Amino acid sequence: MLAVSLTVPLLGAMVLLESPIDPQPLSFKEPPFLLGVLNPNTKLQQAKRLYENQLIGPESIAHIGDAMFTGTADGRVVKLENGEVETIARFGAGPCSEVKMLLSSETPIEGKKISFVNDLTITRDGRKIYFTDSSSKWQRRDYLLLIMEGTDDGRLLEYDTVTKEVKVLMDQLRFPNGVQLSPAEDFVLVAETTMARIRRFYVSGLMKGGADMFVENLPGFPDNIRPSSSGGYWVGMATIRSNPGFSMLDFLSERPWIKKIIFKLFSQETVMKFVPRYSLVLELSNSGAFQRSLHDPNGLVASYVSEAHEHDGHLYLGSFRSPFLCRLSLDSV
């Protein structure tokens, strides 16, 4: 009787409740085997946590001299130096220092408003800014809904700081996330998180205006992309596609009906508790080949890694959820 009394309300909820997402089936190749260069290890566990419990989701990192800067999930841009955290700007509640608006989210770009500005990369002369708008439907707080729905309304855009013009370079992307200019500034890489791949768009040279696949079928879902001192790129991943093993997102990709039921019954925060905390940093060559991988299989030290930023012989690891940054000596790995 107890089973029946629990089952009837559950079935009623599944029928009557609206799902916040309308997912479409997606198709993935079998994930690459975690062998050779991808062989699991615990190298990320050698990292040291910095500014623990002083930051909220420090997702991306930049250095100016010895000072480090990051943006946090609570809408701040902070300066980190000599153990101190200084808030430079605050978004959503009025800036605490002068902030110049370059582009309003209320201004439609080719018929669509910007809803989820994510990452950017800037040319050395400062004229062009390439950035991602991850979705015109979902915002940052809804990132899990965006991934699970597989929405293909993301874009790569170019902003000209002189002419103030904005161009759409690529559209119909599924969660475009991190972006990075090549060292020669002839192309931009963009992580298409939902599809576990990185696309390439040419911004100069003979291929200008063209696009191709830089690397696909990654062993995890890529977030930010940053240059490595070897001439390649570091890619941060907070969730992997285990092989051998079980990848929940791969399993659900062709079963949209299960996704709808999950989000009828559970919140994003509840669902996140079931996502394995496996952090992976992958170094790619300048042609997209896997060069080396750094793992924290249980997220014991470096959890929810979003970015690996190389500076002065160290990797600084950003996170979209954790209350700290991590620093890893490259000499030790």
Residue frames as qw, qx, qy, qz and C-alpha x, y, z in Angstrom:
[[0.000, 0.882, 0.471, 0.000, 0.00, 0.00, 0.00],
 [0.324, -0.759, 0.097, 0.556, 2.86, 2.37, 0.78],
 [0.387, -0.093, 0.595, 0.699, 4.35, 1.86, -2.68],
 [0.159, 0.625, 0.670, 0.368, 0.98, 2.62, -4.28],
 [0.173, -0.908, -0.312, 0.219, 0.46, 5.72, -2.14],
 [0.333, -0.627, 0.289, 0.642, 3.83, 7.06, -3.25],
 [0.378, 0.086, 0.701, 0.598, 3.57, 6.01, -6.89],
 [0.184, 0.749, 0.622, 0.132, 0.20, 7.64, -7.61],
 [0.080, -0.936, -0.069, 0.335, 1.25, 11.20, -6.62],
 [0.392, -0.456, 0.526, 0.601, 4.55, 10.74, -8.47],
 [0.351, 0.319, 0.745, 0.468, 2.81, 9.68, -11.66],
 [0.084, 0.883, 0.459, -0.059, 0.37, 12.56, -11.25],
 [0.229, -0.814, 0.170, 0.506, 3.23, 15.03, -10.96],
 [0.407, -0.178, 0.667, 0.598, 4.93, 13.58, -14.02],
 [0.262, 0.549, 0.714, 0.346, 1.76, 14.03, -16.06],
 [0.035, -0.913, -0.406, 0.020, 0.51, 17.37, -14.76],
 [0.360, -0.755, 0.119, 0.535, 3.69, 19.35, -14.16],
 [0.573, 0.816, -0.069, 0.029, 5.25, 21.35, -16.96],
 [0.809, -0.154, 0.087, 0.561, 8.90, 20.74, -17.73],
 [0.065, -0.868, 0.075, 0.487, 11.03, 23.89, -17.98],
 [0.108, -0.484, 0.673, 0.550, 12.89, 22.37, -20.95],
 [0.827, 0.439, 0.158, -0.315, 11.88, 21.04, -24.34],
 [0.339, -0.546, 0.680, 0.353, 14.90, 18.93, -25.28],
 [0.783, 0.494, -0.231, -0.300, 15.59, 17.46, -28.69],
 [0.947, -0.156, 0.202, 0.194, 17.53, 14.22, -29.20],
 [0.125, 0.860, -0.474, -0.142, 21.26, 14.70, -29.79],
 [0.984, 0.139, -0.058, 0.098, 23.73, 12.23, -31.18],
 [0.220, -0.828, 0.513, 0.055, 27.30, 11.72, -29.95],
 [0.683, 0.385, -0.619, 0.046, 30.11, 9.49, -31.03],
 [0.856, -0.386, -0.291, 0.185, 31.41, 6.99, -28.50],
 [0.244, -0.941, 0.236, 0.005, 33.65, 8.97, -26.10],
 [0.518, 0.589, -0.595, 0.179, 37.40, 8.49, -26.50],
 [0.859, -0.296, -0.377, 0.181, 38.91, 5.83, -24.26],
 [0.298, -0.910, 0.253, -0.139, 40.71, 7.27, -21.23],
 [0.923, -0.101, 0.157, 0.337, 43.99, 5.67, -22.21],
 [0.625, 0.360, 0.076, 0.689, 47.45, 6.93, -23.15],
 [0.144, 0.319, -0.098, 0.932, 47.53, 10.73, -22.92],
 [0.503, -0.463, -0.154, -0.713, 44.04, 10.64, -21.37],
 [0.628, -0.160, -0.734, 0.201, 44.89, 8.02, -18.75],
 [0.467, -0.822, -0.182, -0.271, 43.33, 9.06, -15.39],
 [0.549, 0.147, -0.471, 0.674, 45.70, 10.46, -12.78],
 [0.388, -0.791, -0.430, 0.199, 45.56, 12.66, -9.68],
 [0.511, 0.175, -0.009, 0.841, 47.82, 15.48, -10.85],
 [0.143, -0.667, -0.179, -0.708, 45.26, 18.21, -10.16],
 [0.702, -0.650, -0.291, -0.009, 45.20, 17.11, -6.53],
 [0.662, -0.105, -0.147, 0.728, 48.70, 18.57, -6.21],
 [0.074, 0.645, 0.173, 0.741, 47.17, 22.05, -6.63],
 [0.234, -0.238, -0.559, 0.759, 46.94, 24.49, -3.75],
 [0.038, -0.795, -0.584, -0.160, 43.68, 26.28, -2.98],
 [0.260, 0.078, -0.105, 0.957, 43.84, 30.09, -2.88],
 [0.270, -0.125, 0.056, -0.953, 41.48, 32.61, -1.27],
 [0.283, -0.283, -0.912, -0.091, 39.28, 29.79, 0.03],
 [0.170, -0.684, -0.681, 0.201, 35.81, 30.96, 1.15],
 [0.108, -0.553, -0.048, 0.825, 36.60, 34.51, -0.02],
 [0.220, 0.250, -0.522, -0.785, 35.30, 34.05, -3.56],
 [0.660, 0.290, 0.584, -0.373, 32.12, 32.68, -5.14],
 [0.756, 0.482, 0.429, 0.111, 32.59, 30.92, -8.45],
 [0.067, -0.774, 0.347, 0.525, 35.75, 32.64, -9.76],
 [0.863, 0.380, 0.327, -0.059, 35.27, 31.32, -13.27],
 [0.704, 0.586, 0.028, 0.400, 37.95, 33.09, -15.32],
 [0.598, -0.647, 0.042, 0.471, 41.35, 34.58, -14.50],
 [0.541, 0.745, -0.023, 0.389, 43.70, 37.25, -15.87],
 [0.651, -0.453, -0.087, 0.603, 47.06, 38.60, -14.74],
 [0.281, 0.896, -0.039, 0.342, 48.37, 42.15, -15.01],
 [0.079, 0.660, -0.612, 0.428, 51.88, 42.00, -13.64],
 [0.167, 0.074, -0.917, 0.356, 51.75, 40.17, -10.33],
 [0.446, 0.116, 0.415, -0.784, 48.13, 41.12, -9.72],
 [0.017, 0.191, 0.946, 0.261, 45.43, 38.59, -10.55],
 [0.434, 0.095, 0.079, -0.892, 41.87, 39.46, -11.54],
 [0.018, -0.203, -0.967, -0.155, 38.75, 37.32, -11.69],
 [0.480, -0.217, -0.161, -0.835, 35.01, 37.66, -12.12],
 [0.102, -0.004, 0.914, -0.392, 32.78, 35.92, -9.60],
 [0.122, -0.410, -0.858, -0.284, 29.31, 34.37, -9.66],
 [0.143, -0.718, -0.547, 0.407, 27.96, 37.10, -7.37],
 [0.316, 0.880, 0.292, 0.204, 28.59, 39.76, -10.02],
 [0.312, -0.890, 0.194, 0.270, 31.96, 41.15, -8.93],
 [0.720, 0.539, -0.254, 0.354, 35.27, 41.77, -10.64],
 [0.632, -0.764, 0.102, 0.084, 38.00, 41.44, -8.00],
 [0.411, 0.720, -0.504, 0.243, 41.72, 42.09, -7.78],
 [0.916, -0.393, -0.044, 0.072, 43.76, 39.47, -5.92],
 [0.495, 0.624, -0.373, 0.475, 47.16, 40.57, -4.64],
 [0.130, 0.390, -0.655, 0.634, 49.26, 39.88, -1.55],
 [0.160, -0.239, -0.911, 0.296, 46.50, 37.76, -0.05],
 [0.206, 0.383, 0.355, -0.828, 43.96, 40.58, -0.29],
 [0.232, 0.497, 0.773, 0.319, 40.67, 40.62, -2.22],
 [0.041, 0.392, 0.087, -0.915, 39.71, 44.03, -3.60],
 [0.432, 0.616, 0.659, -0.010, 36.38, 44.52, -5.39],
 [0.230, -0.121, 0.346, 0.902, 36.97, 46.56, -8.55],
 [0.396, -0.030, -0.308, -0.864, 33.45, 46.53, -9.92],
 [0.296, 0.200, 0.867, -0.346, 30.07, 45.10, -9.05],
 [0.247, -0.073, -0.594, -0.762, 27.39, 44.32, -11.60],
 [0.386, -0.457, -0.774, -0.205, 23.69, 44.20, -10.89],
 [0.420, -0.756, -0.430, 0.259, 23.88, 46.49, -7.86],
 [0.079, 0.993, -0.072, 0.046, 25.76, 49.47, -9.24],
 [0.766, 0.337, -0.294, 0.462, 29.51, 49.60, -9.91],
 [0.574, -0.751, -0.097, 0.313, 31.91, 50.55, -7.15],
 [0.316, -0.486, 0.333, 0.743, 34.26, 52.16, -9.64],
 [0.425, 0.567, -0.182, -0.682, 33.93, 53.59, -13.12],
 [0.544, 0.118, 0.810, 0.183, 32.62, 51.04, -15.61],
 [0.279, 0.415, -0.334, -0.799, 32.17, 51.85, -19.28],
 [0.720, 0.304, 0.586, -0.215, 29.35, 50.06, -21.07],
 [0.102, -0.299, 0.678, 0.664, 30.36, 48.93, -24.55],
 [0.354, -0.115, -0.730, -0.573, 27.19, 47.11, -25.50],
 [0.517, -0.123, 0.419, -0.736, 23.76, 46.91, -23.88],
 [0.177, 0.083, 0.981, 0.014, 22.00, 43.57, -23.51],
 [0.401, 0.591, 0.502, -0.488, 18.81, 45.42, -24.46],
 [0.313, 0.630, -0.372, -0.605, 20.15, 46.14, -27.95],
 [0.911, 0.215, 0.339, -0.094, 19.09, 43.40, -30.40],
 [0.122, -0.548, 0.684, 0.466, 21.88, 41.99, -32.54],
 [0.268, 0.101, -0.794, -0.537, 20.46, 40.75, -35.83],
 [0.617, -0.306, -0.422, -0.589, 17.04, 40.42, -34.24],
 [0.781, -0.365, -0.495, 0.108, 18.08, 38.76, -30.95],
 [0.306, -0.870, 0.249, -0.296, 18.92, 40.27, -27.60],
 [0.451, 0.378, -0.730, 0.346, 22.04, 39.17, -25.78],
 [0.751, -0.532, -0.142, -0.364, 21.01, 37.07, -22.80],
 [0.884, -0.419, 0.136, 0.154, 24.05, 35.07, -21.66],
 [0.376, 0.816, -0.408, 0.164, 27.35, 36.83, -22.46],
 [0.953, -0.281, -0.046, 0.108, 30.00, 34.33, -21.48],
 [0.695, -0.375, 0.222, 0.571, 33.65, 34.63, -22.50],
 [0.394, 0.916, -0.015, -0.074, 35.72, 37.03, -24.61],
 [0.742, -0.156, 0.241, 0.606, 39.09, 37.38, -26.27],
 [0.125, 0.951, 0.038, -0.282, 40.66, 40.65, -27.46],
 [0.743, 0.537, -0.037, 0.399, 43.10, 41.43, -30.27],
 [0.643, -0.223, -0.185, 0.709, 46.48, 42.79, -29.17],
 [0.154, 0.256, 0.114, 0.948, 45.69, 46.25, -30.58],
 [0.098, 0.304, 0.627, -0.710, 42.46, 46.29, -28.57],
 [0.322, 0.122, -0.301, -0.889, 40.26, 46.97, -31.56],
 [0.662, -0.088, -0.562, -0.488, 38.31, 43.72, -31.89],
 [0.396, -0.224, 0.737, -0.501, 36.55, 41.84, -29.11],
 [0.547, -0.020, -0.742, -0.388, 35.27, 38.35, -29.90],
 [0.311, -0.161, 0.680, -0.644, 32.71, 37.04, -27.44],
 [0.210, -0.223, -0.927, -0.218, 30.09, 34.36, -26.96],
 [0.550, -0.136, 0.185, -0.803, 26.41, 34.77, -26.22],
 [0.127, -0.118, 0.983, -0.066, 25.65, 31.28, -24.96],
 [0.051, 0.484, 0.866, 0.113, 21.89, 31.56, -25.43],
 [0.160, -0.272, -0.132, -0.940, 19.17, 34.09, -26.21],
 [0.652, -0.446, -0.478, -0.384, 16.73, 32.02, -24.11],
 [0.790, -0.476, -0.325, 0.209, 18.66, 31.03, -20.99],
 [0.045, -0.905, 0.303, -0.295, 20.82, 33.03, -18.57],
 [0.269, 0.501, -0.766, 0.298, 23.90, 32.00, -16.59],
 [0.454, -0.240, 0.657, -0.552, 21.91, 30.72, -13.62],
 [0.864, 0.219, 0.225, -0.393, 20.14, 28.33, -16.01],
 [0.176, 0.606, -0.723, -0.283, 23.29, 26.77, -17.48],
 [0.311, -0.068, 0.946, -0.063, 22.20, 23.22, -16.62],
 [0.579, 0.551, 0.480, -0.362, 18.84, 23.73, -18.35],
 [0.386, 0.759, -0.337, -0.401, 20.71, 25.05, -21.39],
 [0.022, -0.418, 0.896, 0.149, 22.93, 21.96, -21.52],
 [0.389, 0.148, 0.887, -0.198, 20.08, 19.52, -20.94],
 [0.559, 0.648, 0.301, -0.420, 17.76, 21.13, -23.47],
 [0.615, 0.047, 0.545, 0.568, 20.51, 21.27, -26.08],
 [0.265, 0.889, 0.246, -0.282, 19.32, 24.70, -27.22],
 [0.659, 0.146, 0.345, 0.652, 21.03, 25.78, -30.46],
 [0.122, 0.937, 0.269, 0.188, 20.56, 29.54, -30.14],
 [0.547, -0.664, 0.112, 0.496, 24.11, 30.46, -29.11],
 [0.540, 0.820, 0.040, 0.186, 26.35, 32.80, -31.12],
 [0.635, -0.251, 0.064, 0.728, 29.93, 33.96, -31.60],
 [0.187, 0.948, 0.251, 0.054, 30.07, 37.73, -32.09],
 [0.586, 0.106, -0.004, 0.803, 32.61, 40.41, -32.95],
 [0.112, -0.941, -0.270, 0.171, 32.60, 43.91, -31.47],
 [0.549, 0.439, 0.022, 0.711, 34.64, 46.68, -33.13],
 [0.390, -0.622, -0.371, 0.568, 35.71, 49.18, -30.46],
 [0.177, -0.186, 0.220, 0.941, 36.30, 51.89, -33.08],
 [0.244, -0.186, -0.543, -0.782, 33.17, 51.66, -35.23],
 [0.432, -0.045, 0.574, -0.694, 31.00, 50.25, -32.37],
 [0.719, 0.162, -0.404, -0.542, 29.63, 47.70, -34.82],
 [0.557, -0.220, 0.766, -0.232, 28.65, 44.20, -33.75],
 [0.588, 0.308, -0.584, -0.468, 28.64, 41.25, -36.14],
 [0.878, -0.153, 0.389, -0.233, 27.38, 37.71, -35.73],
 [0.122, 0.571, -0.768, -0.264, 30.18, 35.41, -36.90],
 [0.277, -0.027, -0.953, -0.116, 28.59, 32.05, -36.04],
 [0.579, -0.180, 0.220, -0.764, 25.08, 31.11, -34.93],
 [0.909, -0.053, -0.233, -0.341, 23.01, 28.02, -34.13],
 [0.360, 0.380, -0.768, 0.369, 25.66, 26.92, -31.63],
 [0.751, -0.492, -0.415, -0.144, 24.78, 24.70, -28.66],
 [0.611, -0.773, -0.014, 0.173, 26.12, 26.48, -25.59],
 [0.586, 0.567, -0.202, 0.543, 29.11, 28.36, -27.08],
 [0.666, -0.699, -0.163, 0.202, 31.31, 28.97, -24.08],
 [0.491, -0.634, 0.237, 0.549, 35.04, 29.76, -23.93],
 [0.621, 0.771, 0.065, 0.127, 36.72, 31.68, -26.77],
 [0.561, -0.602, 0.301, 0.482, 40.39, 32.20, -27.59],
 [0.480, 0.827, -0.231, -0.177, 42.27, 33.96, -30.39],
 [0.927, 0.122, -0.021, 0.354, 45.15, 32.07, -31.94],
 [0.533, -0.529, 0.085, 0.655, 48.66, 33.50, -31.35],
 [0.302, 0.067, 0.468, 0.828, 48.71, 34.77, -34.96],
 [0.285, 0.447, 0.340, -0.776, 45.19, 36.20, -34.51],
 [0.242, 0.143, -0.665, -0.692, 44.02, 34.50, -37.69],
 [0.529, -0.320, -0.694, -0.369, 41.28, 32.43, -36.06],
 [0.425, -0.381, 0.426, -0.702, 39.11, 32.21, -32.95],
 [0.319, -0.080, -0.944, 0.031, 38.40, 28.98, -31.12],
 [0.526, -0.287, 0.141, -0.788, 35.00, 28.56, -29.48],
 [0.049, -0.024, 0.972, -0.229, 34.03, 25.74, -27.13],
 [0.608, -0.184, -0.353, -0.687, 30.63, 24.29, -27.95],
 [0.278, -0.340, 0.761, -0.478, 30.01, 22.80, -24.53],
 [0.798, 0.082, 0.328, -0.499, 26.85, 20.77, -25.14],
 [0.873, 0.441, -0.155, -0.139, 28.43, 18.99, -28.12],
 [0.786, -0.456, 0.320, 0.267, 31.80, 18.24, -26.45],
 [0.708, 0.369, 0.276, 0.535, 33.76, 19.95, -29.23],
 [0.203, -0.673, 0.046, 0.709, 35.68, 23.08, -30.19],
 [0.574, 0.719, 0.352, 0.171, 34.90, 25.00, -33.37],
 [0.446, -0.318, 0.195, 0.814, 37.22, 27.35, -35.27],
 [0.356, 0.873, 0.334, -0.012, 36.28, 30.57, -37.08],
 [0.613, 0.074, 0.158, 0.770, 38.83, 32.35, -39.29],
 [0.035, -0.902, -0.277, 0.328, 39.00, 36.13, -38.79],
 [0.108, 0.838, -0.357, -0.397, 41.89, 36.93, -41.16],
 [0.299, -0.346, 0.820, 0.345, 43.96, 35.47, -43.97],
 [0.248, 0.095, -0.743, -0.615, 42.88, 33.38, -46.93],
 [0.244, -0.329, -0.912, -0.005, 40.30, 31.48, -44.88],
 [0.101, 0.073, 0.345, -0.930, 38.67, 34.63, -43.46],
 [0.605, 0.037, -0.036, -0.794, 34.95, 34.12, -42.85],
 [0.714, 0.064, -0.663, -0.216, 35.25, 30.34, -42.98],
 [0.584, -0.477, 0.481, -0.447, 34.74, 27.88, -40.15],
 [0.698, 0.165, -0.691, -0.089, 35.70, 24.30, -39.41],
 [0.845, -0.514, -0.111, -0.096, 36.01, 21.81, -36.56],
 [0.053, 0.762, -0.597, 0.245, 39.15, 22.24, -34.46],
 [0.119, 0.159, -0.958, 0.205, 38.56, 19.14, -32.32],
 [0.702, -0.238, -0.178, -0.648, 35.49, 17.01, -31.68],
 [0.889, -0.217, -0.396, -0.068, 34.48, 14.14, -29.43],
 [0.057, 0.613, -0.558, 0.556, 36.35, 15.50, -26.44],
 [0.460, -0.118, -0.846, 0.242, 36.62, 13.37, -23.26],
 [0.127, -0.505, -0.598, 0.609, 34.58, 15.97, -21.38],
 [0.170, 0.853, 0.457, 0.187, 32.41, 19.04, -21.85],
 [0.525, 0.141, -0.073, 0.836, 34.70, 22.02, -22.52],
 [0.158, -0.886, -0.322, 0.295, 34.45, 25.36, -20.77],
 [0.076, 0.948, -0.184, -0.248, 37.15, 28.01, -21.22],
 [0.862, 0.311, 0.063, 0.396, 40.11, 27.79, -23.61],
 [0.190, -0.945, 0.208, 0.166, 43.41, 29.51, -22.85],
 [0.618, 0.654, -0.428, 0.090, 46.87, 29.50, -24.52],
 [0.880, -0.415, 0.092, 0.213, 49.62, 27.22, -23.24],
 [0.185, -0.818, 0.425, 0.341, 53.33, 28.04, -23.29],
 [0.573, -0.082, 0.742, 0.339, 53.89, 25.12, -25.69],
 [0.129, 0.176, -0.488, -0.845, 51.93, 26.96, -28.39],
 [0.232, -0.337, -0.871, -0.273, 48.77, 24.97, -27.83],
 [0.418, -0.458, -0.074, -0.781, 45.74, 25.45, -25.60],
 [0.004, 0.032, 0.869, -0.494, 44.49, 24.53, -22.14],
 [0.497, -0.323, -0.458, -0.662, 40.85, 23.45, -21.89],
 [0.216, -0.145, 0.724, -0.639, 39.02, 23.21, -18.57],
 [0.566, -0.202, -0.649, -0.466, 36.29, 20.59, -18.07],
 [0.392, -0.323, 0.538, -0.673, 34.11, 20.15, -15.00],
 [0.835, 0.072, 0.419, -0.349, 32.38, 17.00, -16.27],
 [0.032, -0.413, 0.820, 0.396, 33.89, 14.12, -18.22],
 [0.846, 0.203, -0.182, -0.458, 32.51, 11.45, -20.57],
 [0.507, -0.458, 0.728, -0.056, 33.84, 8.29, -18.94],
 [0.905, 0.347, -0.149, -0.194, 34.95, 5.50, -21.25],
 [0.399, -0.333, -0.841, -0.149, 35.17, 2.89, -19.93],
 [0.018, -0.250, -0.579, 0.776, 32.39, 3.86, -17.57],
 [0.099, 0.701, 0.703, 0.071, 29.07, 5.66, -17.70],
 [0.109, 0.008, 0.054, 0.993, 28.46, 9.18, -19.03],
 [0.192, 0.546, 0.682, -0.446, 25.12, 10.47, -17.82],
 [0.270, 0.638, -0.052, -0.719, 24.93, 13.29, -20.39],
 [0.166, 0.259, -0.804, -0.509, 25.74, 10.92, -23.26],
 [0.051, 0.266, 0.958, -0.090, 23.08, 8.49, -21.99],
 [0.198, 0.637, 0.524, -0.530, 20.44, 11.22, -21.73],
 [0.027, 0.398, -0.366, -0.840, 21.30, 12.85, -25.07],
 [0.273, -0.037, -0.764, -0.583, 19.10, 10.45, -27.06],
 [0.285, -0.474, -0.828, 0.092, 16.42, 10.21, -24.37],
 [0.037, -0.337, 0.032, -0.940, 14.82, 13.66, -24.16],
 [0.616, -0.517, -0.407, -0.433, 11.75, 12.27, -22.42],
 [0.720, -0.350, -0.441, 0.405, 13.88, 11.31, -19.41],
 [0.299, 0.118, -0.141, 0.936, 15.33, 14.83, -19.31],
 [0.327, -0.467, -0.246, -0.784, 11.83, 16.32, -19.23],
 [0.738, -0.501, -0.443, -0.092, 10.81, 14.07, -16.34],
 [0.631, -0.120, -0.369, 0.672, 13.97, 14.86, -14.37],
 [0.137, 0.104, -0.108, 0.979, 13.36, 18.60, -14.49],
 [0.501, -0.520, -0.399, -0.566, 9.67, 18.22, -13.73],
 [0.789, -0.483, -0.378, 0.034, 10.62, 16.61, -10.44],
 [0.707, -0.408, -0.112, 0.568, 13.95, 18.13, -9.44],
 [0.035, 0.977, -0.064, -0.202, 15.63, 21.55, -9.29],
 [0.598, 0.686, -0.359, 0.209, 18.94, 22.32, -11.00],
 [0.182, -0.672, 0.617, -0.367, 20.71, 22.26, -7.63],
 [0.828, -0.171, 0.470, -0.253, 19.33, 18.81, -6.85],
 [0.894, 0.448, -0.004, 0.027, 20.35, 17.45, -10.25],
 [0.299, 0.787, -0.480, 0.246, 23.88, 18.87, -9.84],
 [0.552, -0.533, 0.583, -0.266, 24.31, 16.67, -6.75],
 [0.915, 0.093, 0.392, -0.036, 24.14, 13.62, -9.01],
 [0.625, 0.744, -0.207, 0.110, 26.77, 14.91, -11.47],
 [0.872, -0.214, -0.092, 0.431, 30.17, 13.33, -10.68],
 [0.123, -0.969, 0.151, 0.153, 32.72, 15.92, -9.52],
 [0.825, -0.005, 0.310, 0.472, 35.43, 14.83, -11.92],
 [0.094, 0.922, -0.131, -0.351, 37.72, 17.70, -12.95],
 [0.803, 0.159, 0.364, 0.445, 39.84, 17.49, -16.09],
 [0.085, 0.861, -0.221, -0.451, 42.30, 19.90, -17.70],
 [0.837, 0.284, 0.382, 0.269, 43.36, 18.98, -21.21],
 [0.108, -0.685, 0.349, 0.631, 46.27, 20.46, -23.13],
 [0.761, 0.560, 0.326, 0.022, 45.78, 20.53, -26.90],
 [0.534, -0.113, 0.358, 0.758, 48.45, 21.08, -29.54],
 [0.145, 0.449, -0.100, -0.876, 48.13, 23.96, -32.00],
 [0.329, 0.059, -0.716, -0.614, 46.38, 21.51, -34.33],
 [0.720, -0.249, -0.010, -0.647, 43.95, 20.18, -31.73],
 [0.734, 0.066, -0.672, 0.071, 45.71, 16.91, -30.84],
 [0.724, -0.678, -0.056, -0.109, 45.59, 15.71, -27.22],
 [0.397, 0.639, -0.532, 0.389, 48.98, 16.41, -25.60],
 [0.279, 0.035, -0.811, 0.513, 48.46, 15.78, -21.90],
 [0.505, -0.591, -0.394, -0.490, 45.73, 15.61, -19.32],
 [0.080, 0.208, -0.656, 0.721, 45.54, 16.52, -15.63],
 [0.542, -0.420, -0.630, -0.364, 42.81, 14.93, -13.49],
 [0.209, -0.188, 0.667, -0.690, 41.11, 15.16, -10.13],
 [0.283, -0.169, -0.883, -0.333, 38.80, 12.13, -10.37],
 [0.299, -0.575, -0.740, 0.178, 36.75, 13.01, -7.29],
 [0.009, -0.795, -0.130, -0.592, 37.07, 16.79, -7.26],
 [0.687, -0.504, -0.385, 0.355, 38.83, 16.50, -3.90],
 [0.407, -0.407, -0.016, 0.818, 41.04, 19.57, -4.44],
 [0.094, 0.214, -0.337, -0.912, 40.11, 21.15, -7.78],
 [0.297, 0.445, 0.834, -0.137, 36.36, 20.93, -8.24],
 [0.368, 0.818, 0.428, -0.116, 34.11, 22.24, -11.04],
 [0.408, -0.376, 0.327, 0.765, 37.11, 23.45, -13.06],
 [0.466, 0.805, 0.316, -0.188, 36.13, 26.02, -15.69],
 [0.438, 0.869, -0.200, 0.115, 39.52, 27.35, -16.81],
 [0.815, -0.302, 0.081, 0.488, 43.25, 26.67, -16.72],
 [0.220, 0.966, -0.071, 0.113, 45.19, 29.94, -17.01],
 [0.853, -0.022, -0.094, 0.513, 48.97, 29.58, -17.36],
 [0.024, 0.949, -0.126, 0.289, 51.19, 32.22, -15.76],
 [0.053, -0.755, 0.589, -0.282, 54.83, 32.16, -14.65],
 [0.261, 0.278, -0.918, 0.106, 55.19, 28.37, -14.53],
 [0.242, 0.150, 0.809, -0.514, 51.86, 27.74, -12.84],
 [0.210, -0.398, -0.707, -0.545, 48.34, 26.83, -13.85],
 [0.234, 0.058, 0.462, -0.853, 45.66, 28.86, -12.13],
 [0.099, -0.298, -0.916, -0.248, 42.38, 26.98, -12.08],
 [0.354, -0.094, 0.078, -0.927, 39.08, 28.83, -12.17],
 [0.014, -0.273, -0.957, 0.093, 35.75, 27.34, -11.11],
 [0.260, -0.388, -0.375, -0.801, 32.15, 28.29, -11.84],
 [0.672, -0.558, -0.391, -0.290, 30.93, 26.96, -8.44],
 [0.739, -0.235, -0.425, 0.466, 33.76, 26.54, -5.96],
 [0.247, -0.965, -0.092, -0.012, 34.58, 29.21, -3.33],
 [0.512, -0.649, 0.392, 0.404, 38.28, 29.32, -4.25],
 [0.589, 0.697, -0.385, -0.140, 40.90, 29.32, -7.00],
 [0.912, -0.267, 0.227, 0.215, 43.64, 26.72, -7.32],
 [0.226, 0.844, -0.468, -0.132, 47.30, 27.06, -8.30],
 [0.969, -0.036, 0.218, 0.112, 49.30, 24.15, -9.69],
 [0.180, -0.719, 0.545, 0.391, 53.05, 24.18, -10.33],
 [0.825, 0.483, -0.183, -0.232, 53.67, 22.84, -13.82],
 [0.199, 0.594, -0.767, 0.143, 57.10, 21.63, -12.69],
 [0.449, -0.213, 0.766, -0.407, 55.38, 19.18, -10.35],
 [0.782, 0.315, 0.450, -0.293, 53.34, 17.54, -13.11]]
